[in-house]
Amino acid sequence: MSRKCAISGKGPMVGNNVSHAKNRTRRRFLPNIRTVRVTLEDGTTTKLKISAKELRTLKKHS
């Protein structure tokens, strides 16, 4: 299962965990993906995995 937004294409980013001693180990920053049911123009509904930011944008423009 890919952690990618169906609308914006936003996916995981990589970075470092940094301890107090400044030891750095690699980590992933996962996007806030939500599965929502979206009604299309022809009246059918489909499930999409979208990020929380895109969910806010959809609600703002609907």
Phi and psi restraints in degrees (value plus and minus 20) as a CYANA .aco file:
   2 SER   PHI    -105.3   -65.3
   2 SER   PSI     121.7   161.7
   3 ARG   PHI    -114.1   -74.1
   3 ARG   PSI      53.3    93.3
   4 LYS   PHI    -156.2  -116.2
   4 LYS   PSI     118.2   158.2
   5 CYS   PHI     -94.2   -54.2
   5 CYS   PSI     114.3   154.3
   6 ALA   PHI     -93.6   -53.6
   6 ALA   PSI     -40.6    -0.6
   7 ILE   PHI    -117.7   -77.7
   7 ILE   PSI     -75.6   -35.6
   8 SER   PHI    -111.2   -71.2
   8 SER   PSI     -37.1     2.9
   9 GLY   PHI      57.6    97.6
   9 GLY   PSI      -8.1    31.9
  10 LYS   PHI     -86.3   -46.3
  10 LYS   PSI     110.9   150.9
  11 GLY   PHI    -151.8  -111.8
  11 GLY   PSI    -191.0  -151.0
  12 PRO   PHI     -86.0   -46.0
  12 PRO   PSI     125.9   165.9
  13 MET   PHI    -132.2   -92.2
  13 MET   PSI     140.3   180.3
  14 VAL   PHI    -136.7   -96.7
  14 VAL   PSI     131.3   171.3
  15 GLY   PHI    -183.7  -143.7
  15 GLY   PSI    -176.1  -136.1
  16 ASN   PHI    -144.7  -104.7
  16 ASN   PSI     121.1   161.1
  17 ASN   PHI    -100.4   -60.4
  17 ASN   PSI     113.2   153.2
  18 VAL   PHI    -141.9  -101.9
  18 VAL   PSI      98.8   138.8
  19 SER   PHI    -103.3   -63.3
  19 SER   PSI     156.4   196.4
  20 HIS   PHI     -83.2   -43.2
  20 HIS   PSI     -49.6    -9.6
  21 ALA   PHI    -104.4   -64.4
  21 ALA   PSI     -11.6    28.4
  22 LYS   PHI      45.3    85.3
  22 LYS   PSI       3.9    43.9
  23 ASN   PHI     -94.4   -54.4
  23 ASN   PSI     114.3   154.3
  24 ARG   PHI    -134.5   -94.5
  24 ARG   PSI     106.4   146.4
  25 THR   PHI    -147.2  -107.2
  25 THR   PSI     128.1   168.1
  26 ARG   PHI     -91.6   -51.6
  26 ARG   PSI     128.1   168.1
  27 ARG   PHI    -169.3  -129.3
  27 ARG   PSI     149.1   189.1
  28 ARG   PHI    -136.5   -96.5
  28 ARG   PSI     118.7   158.7
  29 PHE   PHI    -121.8   -81.8
  29 PHE   PSI      89.4   129.4
  30 LEU   PHI    -108.9   -68.9
  30 LEU   PSI     121.9   161.9
  31 PRO   PHI     -92.0   -52.0
  31 PRO   PSI     136.6   176.6
  32 ASN   PHI    -102.7   -62.7
  32 ASN   PSI      67.2   107.2
  33 ILE   PHI    -112.9   -72.9
  33 ILE   PSI     112.6   152.6
  34 ARG   PHI    -144.6  -104.6
  34 ARG   PSI     121.0   161.0
  35 THR   PHI    -113.3   -73.3
  35 THR   PSI      98.8   138.8
  36 VAL   PHI    -146.6  -106.6
  36 VAL   PSI     134.8   174.8
  37 ARG   PHI    -117.2   -77.2
  37 ARG   PSI     102.0   142.0
  38 VAL   PHI    -135.9   -95.9
  38 VAL   PSI     114.4   154.4
  39 THR   PHI    -109.2   -69.2
  39 THR   PSI     104.5   144.5
  40 LEU   PHI    -105.8   -65.8
  40 LEU   PSI     155.8   195.8
  41 GLU   PHI     -84.5   -44.5
  41 GLU   PSI     -52.2   -12.2
  42 ASP   PHI    -104.0   -64.0
  42 ASP   PSI     -14.0    26.0
  43 GLY   PHI      75.2   115.2
  43 GLY   PSI     -29.5    10.5
  44 THR   PHI    -103.0   -63.0
  44 THR   PSI     136.2   176.2
  45 THR   PHI    -133.1   -93.1
  45 THR   PSI     127.5   167.5
  46 THR   PHI    -162.3  -122.3
  46 THR   PSI     133.9   173.9
  47 LYS   PHI    -112.4   -72.4
  47 LYS   PSI     112.6   152.6
  48 LEU   PHI    -146.8  -106.8
  48 LEU   PSI     125.1   165.1
  49 LYS   PHI    -117.8   -77.8
  49 LYS   PSI      89.3   129.3
  50 ILE   PHI    -147.6  -107.6
  50 ILE   PSI     137.4   177.4
  51 SER   PHI     -96.1   -56.1
  51 SER   PSI     139.9   179.9
  52 ALA   PHI     -84.4   -44.4
  52 ALA   PSI     -52.7   -12.7
  53 LYS   PHI     -85.9   -45.9
  53 LYS   PSI     -62.2   -22.2
  54 GLU   PHI     -89.3   -49.3
  54 GLU   PSI     -50.5   -10.5
  55 LEU   PHI     -84.3   -44.3
  55 LEU   PSI     -61.7   -21.7
  56 ARG   PHI     -82.0   -42.0
  56 ARG   PSI     -61.0   -21.0
  57 THR   PHI     -85.6   -45.6
  57 THR   PSI     -61.7   -21.7
  58 LEU   PHI     -82.8   -42.8
  58 LEU   PSI     -62.4   -22.4
  59 LYS   PHI     -86.3   -46.3
  59 LYS   PSI     -54.0   -14.0
  60 LYS   PHI     -88.4   -48.4
  60 LYS   PSI     -57.7   -17.7
  61 HIS   PHI    -112.7   -72.7
  61 HIS   PSI     -18.3    21.7
